[in-house]
């Protein structure tokens, strides 16, 4: 390797390393060491999955809708369990519609933070990945509402999922 080629290779490696160290302007993965969390609502995976007693929390339920008056599709997001009651870090997203076949997928969610410090959760759905904003009530960190959207086959579906 001559000096010019070596210089180009080192420059490319340095540029790649610099890109890898710059966090996204839209979201920062808490697992990668986000230094600050402005919003405590949904700041921990347990806020989505577990009760204060450490058992699996109740499922989120709602509908997927699309502009133009299409029939809504029922959607649930259920924390999965190990040993019968302890959350295992997975969620199961399910869709149901009387005309469309039911579909479900289980995945490991990822926690993110947007540029305003709000907490988000990313998880898989039967129609692809989604990113949802957390909503809490009663001044706690327990998530009781998720809002987001899923793009599938050129159509964007919006959803709101809630639990008590």
LINKA-V228155 format. One record per residue. N is the residue number from 1. PHI is phi in whole degrees, -180 to 180 (* if undefined). OMEGA is omega in whole degrees, -180 to 180 (NA if undefined). Layout:
BEGIN
N & PHI & OMEGA
N & PHI & OMEGA
END
This chain:
BEGIN
1 & * & 180
2 & -83 & -176
3 & -63 & -180
4 & -66 & -180
5 & -64 & 179
6 & -63 & 179
7 & -63 & 177
8 & -64 & -179
9 & -65 & 179
10 & -66 & 178
11 & -62 & 178
12 & -64 & 179
13 & -63 & -180
14 & -67 & 179
15 & -65 & 178
16 & -63 & 179
17 & -62 & 179
18 & -65 & 178
19 & -64 & -178
20 & -71 & -178
21 & -92 & 180
22 & -91 & -180
23 & -69 & 178
24 & -62 & 177
25 & -73 & -176
26 & -97 & -177
27 & -159 & 177
28 & -126 & -179
29 & -73 & 179
30 & -58 & -178
31 & -68 & 179
32 & -91 & 172
33 & 97 & 174
34 & -55 & -173
35 & -75 & -177
36 & -134 & 173
37 & -127 & -177
38 & -74 & -176
39 & -105 & -180
40 & -85 & 179
41 & -64 & 178
42 & 75 & -179
43 & -77 & 179
44 & -125 & 178
45 & -58 & 178
46 & -60 & 179
47 & -63 & 179
48 & -98 & -168
49 & -107 & -168
50 & -118 & 172
51 & -84 & 177
52 & -62 & 179
53 & -84 & 178
54 & 89 & 176
55 & -94 & -180
56 & -64 & 180
57 & -79 & 179
58 & -71 & -179
59 & -75 & 170
60 & -89 & 178
61 & -141 & 179
62 & 179 & -178
63 & -137 & 169
64 & -92 & 177
65 & -133 & 178
66 & -137 & 178
67 & -60 & 180
68 & 97 & 173
69 & 81 & 177
70 & -63 & -180
71 & -62 & -180
72 & -67 & 179
73 & -113 & 179
74 & -67 & -180
75 & -135 & 172
76 & -130 & 174
77 & -131 & -172
78 & -116 & 172
79 & -62 & 179
80 & -91 & -175
81 & -127 & 171
82 & -121 & 179
83 & 54 & 175
84 & 85 & -175
85 & -144 & -176
86 & -85 & 179
87 & -61 & -177
88 & -105 & 177
89 & 89 & 179
90 & -116 & 173
91 & -128 & 178
92 & -117 & 177
93 & -98 & -178
94 & -127 & 174
95 & -117 & 175
96 & -144 & 175
97 & -149 & -176
98 & -61 & -179
99 & -97 & -180
100 & -93 & 180
101 & -64 & 178
102 & -65 & 179
103 & -152 & -180
104 & -150 & 176
105 & -149 & 177
106 & -108 & -179
107 & -149 & 174
108 & -96 & -179
109 & -73 & 177
110 & -123 & 177
111 & -92 & -180
112 & -135 & 177
113 & -133 & 179
114 & -82 & -175
115 & -67 & 179
116 & -100 & 179
117 & 87 & 178
118 & -82 & -179
119 & -86 & -179
120 & -130 & 174
121 & -129 & 177
122 & -111 & 179
123 & -152 & 179
124 & -85 & 173
125 & -127 & 178
126 & -60 & -179
127 & -107 & 178
128 & 125 & -177
129 & -73 & 177
130 & -143 & 177
131 & -128 & -176
132 & -119 & 176
133 & -89 & -179
134 & -83 & 174
135 & -133 & -179
136 & -121 & 177
137 & -128 & 177
138 & 62 & 176
139 & 65 & 179
140 & -104 & 177
141 & -92 & 179
142 & -69 & -178
143 & -80 & 179
144 & -119 & -179
145 & -147 & 175
146 & -126 & 175
147 & -127 & -179
148 & -170 & 177
149 & -149 & 180
150 & -133 & 175
151 & -98 & -180
152 & -143 & 177
153 & 54 & 177
154 & 80 & -180
155 & -118 & 176
156 & -104 & 179
157 & -102 & 176
158 & -107 & 178
159 & -143 & 169
160 & -133 & 179
161 & -117 & -179
162 & -133 & 171
163 & -152 & 179
164 & -89 & NA
END
